[in-house]
Amino acid sequence: MLEQHRAIVNCLKTSRGHLDGVLKMLDVPEPDYVELLKQLEAVQGALHHLSNELFELHMQACLECSRQGNVDKASADLSEALKYR
């Protein structure tokens, strides 16, 4: 699990780097809007991928919780997570 958390942190740091780049691009009087859109698309794609990864990890945790006999908790946790999908 620790390796997965490192991958999540790396993805967030990469996205933050892209956003920092977008902010810098907006400091000029006439920014390249096409390049801004490309960078924003990259950030959105990375965050979407990250969201999928986190959801998968959460589902695995819910399944494990269910296997341990905590079916109600697993069901409630999964239902809560599905609100954000």
HELIX and SHEET records of a PDB file:
HELIX    1   1 LEU A    2  MET A   25  1                                  24    
HELIX    2   2 TYR A   33  ARG A   67  1                                  35    
HELIX    3   3 VAL A   71  LEU A   82  1                                  12    
END                                                                             
